[in-house]
């Protein structure tokens, strides 16, 4: 049996905080305990928010925590061609369509829909796509694209779901309501999710699935806020014919008010804590991890 493969995949759109430290250390500890591999991946598909100084700080903070990783580090911005191939495969199955509404237009559509009854929301609380782009003719879609209209490429969830029977995943951790073991996936709860945009040929959902498969990741260990995103990931794995890893969703580190930490929360930023004299051992104690791995 090949060794298990774990990964930590931050976005360089801000400085790391205690929540990131917990996830990175947990992955690193599990990999060492299992005699496995630990990978670092930089998820930098957002060209506007991701900045070189944040990426450099990620390497600095992780090294300070005592974490080492394999090189070279995979940077998603260097692999857009791979993600485009996945989109083209889904398009070849007639599972992709472009939508042309702006965010403001979508918000107005939701208000209109909710005039009669509540409009459905996804597990994160965002309204499902309310537009009618799926009904546009191929000629109309081509005309709008040729005119230079911005667009998002969406997954036709109904058609995609019809291609997959029961979808499950193995949960080694625990979901928000105690879900563990074999969990039933419900990607339909997310509606017609965006898989790419005109200016960016991928999305979080698509790139994370493609990368985990290409890198041979066997164990995805991440925060519980991504628990139900796994439903979409399982559907994409099925459609693209790639293996599924085991999943372990962990508790989130919260601030004093009980809220999920943000990269803008200076009080829990690793750079700030280090500047105040904290050590790597202190960080381990603060997030509830043992100082050493047996």
N, C-alpha and C positions, 0 to 999 in steps of 0.2 A: 504494500500500500504506500503511495506517495505521501509525504508529510502534509498536514493540513496547512492551508494558506489563509492568513488573516490580513486585514488592511485597515488603515486609517485614511480617510479621504476628505480633508478639509477644503474649503473654498477660501482663497486668499482675498477676501473682501473685508477684512478687519483682523484685529489681533485676537489670538486665542485666549480663552478664559477657562475657568475651572471645569466647566462642562466638557470642553474639548480635552482637557488634561485627563479627565476620568475615562473618556472613551478611548483615547490613545493608549493610556497606560493599561486599561483592561485588555485591549486587543494585544498589546505587546506581551503582557503577562500570560495570557492564554496561549499565545504562540510559543513562548518559551516553555511553559509547562507541558505542552503537547509535543515538544520537539519539532515545531512547525516553522513556517516562514512568516515574516512580517513585512508587509509592503506599505509604502507611503504613496498616495496618489493625490495630485493637485487638481481639484475640480474647478478649473478656471474658464469655463465657457462664457461667463458673463464678462465681456470685454470692457464694459463701462465701470463696473464696481471692483473688479479684481485688479490689484496693483502689485508691481514687483516688490515693493517694500514689505507688503503683507506676506508675500511668499517667503522672502528672506527671513522674516520674523518667525514663520512657522518652523523652519529648519533650526533656527536658534533656540526657540522655546523647547522643541522636542529633544534636542541634544542636551539641553540643560536638565531636562527631566530624566536623563539617562536612557533615552530611547534611541536605538539604532535601527536602520532600515536598509533594505536592499537598494542598490542603484543599477541602472539609472531610474530616477523617479518618473513615473508616467504623468505627463501634463496633458490634460484633455484638449487644450487648444492646439496641440500638435497632431491631433488625430481626427480632425473633422471628416476626412475622407472615409474613415471607418464607419462613422455614424451615418454619413450620407448613404453608404451601402446598405445599412440596415433600413433606413427610410425607404430606399428604392425597393428593397425586398418586400416590405409591407405594402408599398404602392402597387407592386406587381400582383399582390393578392387582392387588390381593389379595396384596401382597408384604410386608405389615407385620402383626405380631402382638404382643400384650402378654405379657410374662413378669412374674411376681409374686414370684419368690424374692428374698430378701435376699442380700447378698454372703456372709454367713455360711452361709446355706442352700446357696448354690451351691458354696462350698468343701466342705461336707459331702458334697454329691452327687458332687463330683470324687473325694473319698476313697473313696466307695462304688464308683464306676466303676473306680477303679484297683486295687480288690481283686483283680480278675481279670487285668488287663492295663494297660499305660500308657495314659493318656487323652491324646488329641491336644492339642497346644499350637499357638497362633498364632505368627507370626513373631517376636513380642515375648516369647514364652515363657509367655504366660498361657493357662490351659486354655480350650478351646472351651466354649461354653454346653452344659451337660449336662442341662438340664431338659426337661420334657415339655409346656411351656406351649403349644407349637404344636398339640398334640392336643386342647386344651380346646375345648368347643363355644362358639359365639357367645353362647349364653345364660349359660354359666358365666363367660365373660370379662366380660360386661356386669354380672353379679351382683357379681363381685369389684370392679370399678371403682366401681359404685354404693355399695359398702360403704366406699369410701375407701381401698382397698388401694394402697400404692405400686406403681408398675409401670415397666418399661422397654419401649419400643417397639423391637422387633428386626426386622431384615431377614431374611425367609425366604430364606436364601442359595441353597438348592437350587432354589426356584422362580425366583428372580432370575437365577441362572446359566443356567437353561434358556431365558431370554429373550435371552441374549446369546451370540453365536457366539464366535469367537476374539477376545479383547481384547488389545490391545497399547498401548504408548506409546513415544514417541520420547525416549530418554534421551541428553541432551547431556553429561552428566557420567559418573558411574560408580557402580555399585552395590557392595555389600559384597564380592562375588566377581568384580569387574571387569565386570559387566554394562553394556553401552553399546549405542547404536544402537536398533534395534527390540527391545523387551523384551516378552515374553509376560506378561500379567497373570494372577494366580492368586488371585482374591478368595475362592475357596472355602477357602483356607487359613486364613481368619479366622473361619469359622463364621458363626453368626447374630449379626452385630455389632449393637450398640445404636445407634440413630439418634436417639432422643429419650427423655426421661423424663417422668413425670407433672409434675414441677415445672419442667422445662426442655425446651422443645419443639424441641431440636436437640442435636447432638453435634459433636465436632470434625470427624468425617468428613463429615457432611452440610453443616455451615455453611461449611467451607472450599471445598467444591465449588460450592455456590450462590454464595458471594461471588466466587470467581474468575471465574465466568461473568458475573455481574452487573457486575463491574468491568472486564470485558474483558481480564483478565490473559492474556497470551500466553506468558509464560515464568515457570514456577515454579522458583525457585532456593532450595533448602533443604537441611538437613543429611541425611546419609546414613542417619540413624536412622529417617527417614520413607520410605525407599526402597520398602519393600514395602507400606506404606500406600497407595501409588499404585494398587495393584491394586484396592482397594476404591473409590478415587476414580474410576477408569476405569469400573467397573461402574455407579456412581451417575450418572456423566455419560451413559452409554449409556441407562440407564433413564429419566432425566429429559429426555433429548433436548437436552443442552447441549454446546457445543464443548469439546474437550480442548486444553489448552495443551501446549507442550513442557516437558519436565522436565530439570532439571540438579541432581543431588544431589552435594553437596560433602563433603569430609572434615570430621570433627568436630575441634574444638580440644580437646585432652586436658589433664588436669592432670599433675602430676609423676609420679603413679602410673599414668598411662596411661588413666585413667577419664574418661568424658564429664563435662564441666563441669556443675555444678549451680548454681542461683541462690543456694544457701546457701554457696557457696564464696567466702568473702570475699577470699581472696588474688587472685582473678581478676575481682572485681567492678569495673565501670568507675568507680563512685563512689569506691571505695577507692583504685584506681590514680590517679585524678585527684587525690584528696586527698594522695597521696604525691608529687605533682609531675609525673606523666606527662602528656605532650601527645598530641594526636590523632595526630601523626606517629609518636610512640612506639607507640601502639596498632596502627597500620598495620604497623609493623615487627614487632611481637610476633606478629601473626597471619599474617605472610608476604605482605602486599599492598604494591604499590608506593606511594610517597608521593603520586604524582600520576597522573591518568588522561590518557593521550594524546588 
